[in-house]
Amino acid sequence: MNPASSRRRDQYGTSADETLLDQYLRLRQHTQALVARLNHEDMAVHSVPDASPIDTQADARDTAFAADVISGLSARHKQLPPKFFYDATGSRLFEEISRTDDYYVTRSETALLRNIAAELAAGIPQGAALVEFGSGESAKTRLLLDAAPQLSHYVPIDISADALDQASAMLARDYPQLRITPVVADFTGHFQLPSGAEGRPRVGFFSGSTIGNFDGEGAVRFLVSARQALGDQAALLVGVDLVKDEATLSAAYDDSQGVTARFNKNLLIRINRELGGDFDPDAFDHLAFWNPVHSRMEMHLVSRKDQIVNAAGHTFAFRNGERLHTENSHKFTIDSFAQLAARAGWSVADTWISDEPRVAIFRLEPHESNDWSERS
């Protein structure tokens, strides 16, 4: 008998004396074959169909998380959507990032909002609903709420139920006259606004340069979806980070206190907790760098060795130095963002720019023509 034929193999066909590279190639082939069996519904990201403080779609989002982890870690170039950063710990870490000296985006945008709050409020109709995409702790929102007492309804939308519940409770205490209807949802997908927001003017708010996390087509799809949700008579306030020197950008995404590194690695901890993973976060390094070709900062987790990990009932192999791409943050010029908005059916009505390091806030209004959907 050929000795090789008697080698014991596990359920993936891996024998004990194979090299790690052999196992890597075999396991990658195995996981890719599993992913190929998933249909469109398996891979879909679901969102709450109607607004409620109660999260009725947690199971669907858990399934989407597992599906995205399986497909992302099985891909030739491993990647995961940045929306999965934001469990309770990730949301807290991001707020900590926003308070570091290196991360200028929140500081610059907050100062700009404070300076222009009265101008923004002047464009908000009486009795309007403010709809915020990716609300987080709603800290910057308070500047708008204070400046625009004519707002009657606030609809914060966030994927993190914990962050949403905490923020909504504090806002309800501080703004008792304001109706607050939190929506636990992935705002990148389709969702329905609560009934209380219907039949009244609506103003969207999308701050923090989160628009930069999408690729070009993804940003257009989001802006189209926002227009459909808000309606043809709405306005949308969007915070955008502007292109600047590489040193400032690199420091912002790899801060000296290491908070961003912990934020990035927390994604692995979340996979371990929610999907039965066995990632060792210390076996990965945080990497952030400027990609001038695509005008974006990129974040990755870099494997420090050849290793095999398990998650969501599957096994994945990483080579030494292999990257898991976890986030893009695109930076814009005034013109490039205006062109992006136009593709989604929005026109720039006003633009405000902060002091250095510069960020911008755009007020968008729907195109008067109806042919914008054909360009999206």
N, C-alpha and C positions, 0 to 999 in steps of 0.2 A: 504493500500500500504506500502510496506517495505520502510522506510525512505531512506535506502541506495540506492534504485533504482532511487530516484529522484535527486541524486547529479549530478550537472552539471559537465561535463567533457570536456576538450579541445580536439583539433584534435589528440592528442597523447593518449587520454583516461585517462588523469590525472584529478582527482577531487581536489577541493580546500582544503579539510580537510585530504588528504593523508599526511603521514609523508614524509620528504625529502628522507628518505631511500626508501620508497615505490616508490616515483617518480623516484629516481635514477634507480632502478631496471626496472621499466616500460620503461623509456626512453632509457635505454641501450638496452633493447630487441627491441625497436622500431628502433633505429639507426642501430643495427646489421642486422635487416631484410632489411633495405634500402640498406645497403652496399652489401648484398648478391645478390641484383639485378644487380649490376654493372658487366659488362663483362670485358674481358681482355683489350679491346680497350679503355674502359672508364678509366681504371687504368693506362694506359701506360704513360710513360714520353716521350714526343716528343721533337725533336731537329731540328735545322735548316738544311734543306737538302743540301744547298750549302752555301758557305761562302759569307757573305755580311755584310757591316756595318749596314745595315737596318735589324731590327728584324722582320722577316716575320711570326714568329710562336708564337707571344705573346699570342694569344687567346688559342692555344693548351696548352701552359704552364700554363695559368690561370686555364684551365680545370683540368690539372694534379694536380695543387696545391689544388684545391677544393676537388678532389677525394682523394688525400693523407690525407688531413685534416679530411675528413669524415671517411675514413677507420682507420686512426691512432687514432682518438679520440673515435672511437667506439670499439676499440680493448680492450681485457681484461687488457692488460698492455699497457697503452696509450704511443704512440711514434710518432715522426715525423722525416723525413729525414733532416739532417743538411744542405743540399743544400738550404733549404728555409730560412736560416738565411740571405741570401745575397741579400736583396733589397738594395736600395741606402744607407739607414741609416745603415743597417747591415754591408755593405762593409766598410763604413766609421768607424764604431765602431771597426771592426776587425783590421783595420790599426792602430787605437788608441791602441788596445790591444797589438799589436806587438811592440809598443813603450814604454810599461810599463816596469818597472824594473823587475817585477815578471815573465813576459813571456819571457823566454830565447830562445825559438825556433828560432824566426826571427833573434835575435842578434847573436846567435851562427852560424846559417846557413849563414848569410850574411858575417860574418868574415871568415868563411871557404871558401865561394865562392870567396871572394876577394883574399885569399891566393893561391887558386888553379886555378884561372881564366885562366892563361896562359897554364896550363896543359890541361884544358878542351878545350880551343880554339885550341890547337894543334891537337885534334882529330876531328875537324869540317872541312869537305871538302870545297874546293872553290865553291862558288855559292850555298851553302846549304840553306835550309829553316829551321828556328827554329820554332817549333810548341810547344806552351806552354798551358798546361792544367790547367785551373783555374788561369788565369793570374793576376786577381785583378788589382792593380795599377802598376804592372810590374816594381816595384822598383829594385828587385834583378836581373831582366832580363838585366838591364843596364850594370851590371858587365860583363855579357857574350857578349853583343853587343859591348862594348868598347874593349874587349879582342879579339874579332873575327870579324874584319872588312870584312872578306871574306864572311860573311853571306849576302845573297842577298834578303831574304824574311823572314818576321816575321809574324806568324799566332797566335795571342793571342785568346784563347777560354775561355769564361766566361759566366756564367748564368746571371750576372748583366750587363744589357745594359748600365746603367749610368756609372759604374766603367770602363767598356770597352771603351766607347766613350771618357771619359776624359783621360784615360791613352794613348789611341791610338793617340789622338790629340797632346799630349805633346811629345810622341815619334816621331811623324812625323815632328814636329818642330826641335827636337834635332838630328834626324838621317835622313836628307833629301834624302840620297842616298839609304835608305832601303825601300823596298816595304813592306807596312804593310797592312794586310787584316784581320781585326777583325771578329770573328765569335761569334755571340750570340747563345749559345747552352748549353745544359746540357751535359757535356763531359762524364758523366756516361752512356749515351745512345749512340745510333748509330748516326753518323754524317759523312758528307763528307767534306774532305779538299778542299779548293779552287783550281781552276785549275792552278793557278800560282805556287802552291807547287808540282804539278805533274812533273814528268820527271827530277827531281833534287834530290840530296841527302837530307835526312830529319833527323833532330835531335829533339827528344822530350825533353821537360823540364817540370818536375812535382815537384815543390818545396814545402816547408812549412810543410812537413810531412802530407800532405793532404791524402796520401795513408792510413794513420792510421784511417781515418774516416770510411773506409769500414770494414765490417766483412771479415773473411777470404775468403769466396767464392766470395764476392763482389770485393775484391781486385784482385783476380785472373781474374774475368770477365773484370775488367777495364784494366788490363795489357794485356790480350788477345786482347781486342778492340784496345788498343793503338798500339800493334804490327800490327794488320790488317790495321789500318789507316796510320801508318808510313811506312810500307813495310819491306821486308826481309833484306834490306841493311841498315836499320836505326840503330840509337843508341837512348837510352833513359836515360836521367839523372834524377834521383829520389832522393829527399831529404827525409830522414827518421829520426825520433826521436828515440833515443836509451833508453832502460830501465835504470832508475836511481832511486835515493832515493825518497820515498813517499813525504817528505816535499817539495822538489823542485817541484815535479809534482803538488801537491795540490795547492801551491801558484800560479803556472802558470795558473791554470784554475779557480781560485777564488782570483783574484788580490786584493791587499789592497785598490786600488782606486775604486773598484766596477765597472770597465768598462765591465768585462766579464758578470757580473750580468745584466747590461743594455743590452748587446748584446743578452743574452739569452732571456730576457723578450721582446726584440724588435720583436721576432717571434710572440708574442701575439698581439702586436700593428699592425704588418703587416696583421695578420688574420682579425683584426677589420677593417682595412682600405680596404683591397682587397676583403674580403669575408663577409662583413657585420656583423662581430663579435661584441660581447659585453664583451670581457674579461676585467677584471680589473687587470692590471699587478701587482698592489700592493697587490693583494690577493694571490700572488704566491711568493715563495722564490726560489732563485737560490741555487742549490746544486751541488757540484762537489766532486768526491771521486775516489780513486784508487781501481780498481777491480783486485786483484792479480791473480784470477783464469783465467781471460781472458787477462791479461797483458794490461789493458787499463784504461785510465781515462774516467769517465762517467760524463755527465752533465744532470741534470734534472730540471724541474720546479715543485715545491711542493705546492699543494693547502694548504692554511692556514685555510680553513674552508670547511664545506659542502656547495657546491654551484652548481648552474645550469647556464650554459653559452650557447649562441647561436652563430653559425657560419655556413656559406655556406648553409643557409636555414635549418639547423638541430639543434637539442638541445642535449646537452651533460651534464652529471652530474659528478662532482668530489666530492669525500669524503675528509674530513679533513685528510691531510697527504698523499693523493694519489699523485703519481708522473707521470709527463709527461716526458718521456725519449727523450731528444733532440739531444744528440751527444755522440759518442764514439770516443776516440782517442787512437788507439792501439800503443804500444811501442814495439820495436823490439830489438833483438840481431843481430849481423852480420850474424850469421848462420841462424836464423829464417827468416830473410828477403831474403837471398839467396835461401832458400828452397821455399819460396812463389813465388819468381820470376821464379824459375825453373818450377813450376807447370803451369805457363803461357807461357812457351816457351822462356824465357830469361835466359842468362848466365851472371854472374857478371864478367865484364872485368876489372874494377878498383873500389877501395873503398877508400874514404878519410874520416877521422874522425876529428872532431873539438876538441878544448880544452874544458874543463868542463864549463858548463853543455854540455855533448857530444851529438852531432847529427852527422849524416853521409850523404854523397852523394855517390850514386852508379852510375856507368856507366854500363848500361845493353846493351847487344847485343843479337840478336836472336840466338837460338840454330841452329847448322848446320843441325841437323836431322829434319825431318818433322813429327815426331810422337808426338810432344808436344801437338797438338790440342786434341789428344785422352785423355790426362791426365787432360784437363781442363773441 
